[in-house]
């Protein structure tokens, strides 16, 4: 295993702890001036991967496009590769209101896992209206993810409106 993979695994192991410490009523994804947010409920890194534990898809309706990465274990090489790929071109993901969610514990039966029902490794991209826009059984790079999002009807409407 490569050293950067070990670091990623360590970070992912700590992510659920950070998610538990965060106020569960916080659904803000960015610190935009029009959001009227106080410093206490602003997420400092909107692209920091979040554990699916304690989250629901409804929290992201009309606010963000969840990219959900499922695996049966955090040691799955496809999971590690996917999480590494998602660190590239973060500006493109931010521009498209992406939030990254991961679930590597099938036995926990998170609400997101129950709703999307993955089999083994899976990458699922949801639209802002909560529908599945893309589901793939193999890792995808940011370019492929951005292309898929840009083909979503809601994204095309946002581009036309200049959002």
N, C-alpha and C positions, 0 to 999 in steps of 0.2 A: 504494500500500500504506500502511495506517495505521501510525503510529509504534508502537502497542502490538503490532501484528503483527510488526514487525521485532524487537522485544524478545523476543517469544515464539520466533521463529525462532532468534535467537541463543542463547536458553536451551536450546532443543531440540538445537541443534548441539553444545552442551557436555554434554548429558545422557549421551551414550555414554561420554564421558571419565570422568564420575563413576561410571558403572556398572562400568567397567573397574577403577577404583580400589577399589571395594567388594569385600570378601571374597566369593568366589563360593559359599562354604559357608554364608553367612548367609541363612537363610530366614525370619528374624524380621520381622514386619510391624508390631509395636507394642512399646511398652515397658511392657506390663502387668506388675503386680507378681507375678502368678501364673506368668509365663513363665520366671522364674528366669534372666534374661538379664544378661550382663555389659555394661558400658558400651561395650566395643569392638565388639560385634556388634548394637547397637540401631540401627535405621534412624531417623534423626532426623525425617524427614517422610514418613510412610507413603503420602501421596498424591502425592509427587513423581513425575512421570511417569518410567518406566524404559524404556530401550531394550530391545527384544526380543533384541538380540544377546547371546548367552551365557546366556539364560534358557530354561527349559523349563516347560511347563505343570504337570509333576509337582511342581515346587517349591511350588506353591500349593494342591495338593490338601488339602482339609479345613482349610485355614488362611485362605484369602482367596477373594474373588470377582474374578477378573481382568476388567477392562474393557479390551479390546484394540482399539486404533485403528490401522487399516492405511491406507496411501496409497502411491502410486507415487513420490511426491516430497514433501519437507517443505513445498514451495511450494504444494501443492494447497489451494485456498481452503476446501474442505470439511474438510481436516485442521486447518487453522488455526482454523476456526470451532469444530470439535469440541473441540480442546484448550482454547479459551477458555471454552466452555460447561462443561467439567469443573472449572473453577476456582470455579464458583458452587456454593453450598450444600455445601461440603466436609464439614460436620458430618454431613449425611445420608449421604454416601458412607462416611465413617469408621465410622459406626454400623453399616453393613452390610458391613464388612470388605472394602471395595473396594481393589484395587491397580490403578493405571493403567499400561498397557504400550502402547508405540507401536512401529510398524515402518514406516519410510518408504523402505526399500531392498529392492525385490524381488530384486535380483541377489545380495544377501547370503544369501538362502535360510535365514533363521533357523529354528530348530526349531519355534517357535510359528507362523511363516508356513507352514511345511511341514505342520504338523498341521491348521491351520484353513483353508488354501487359499483365501484371499480373492481377489477379482477387483477390482482398482482400489481405490477407497475403500470401507472397511467398518468398522462398529463391531460387535464381538462381545462379548457378556457371557457369562461362564462361571459355572456354579454351583460350589459348593465341592467337589462330587464330580467335577468336571472335564467335565461335559457342557455343550453349548452351550445356553444358556437363551434367547438372543435374538441375531439377526444382522440388521443393517440396512445398506442401501447409502447412507444419508444421515445427517448429524449428528443427534444426539438430545440434548435438554437433560437436566439432572440429574433433573428431575421425572419424565420418561419413563423414565429409567434406574432410578430408585428404585422406581417403580411396577412395572416388570418384575421387579426383584429381589424385591420384596415378594410377588409372585405365585409365586415359586419355592417348591416344597414344603419344601425344607430351611430356607428363611428363615421360613416360617410355623411350622415346628417350633421354631426358635430363639425366635421371639416368644412362643410358648406356654410355653416353658421359662424365659422371662425373660432370655435371653442378649442 
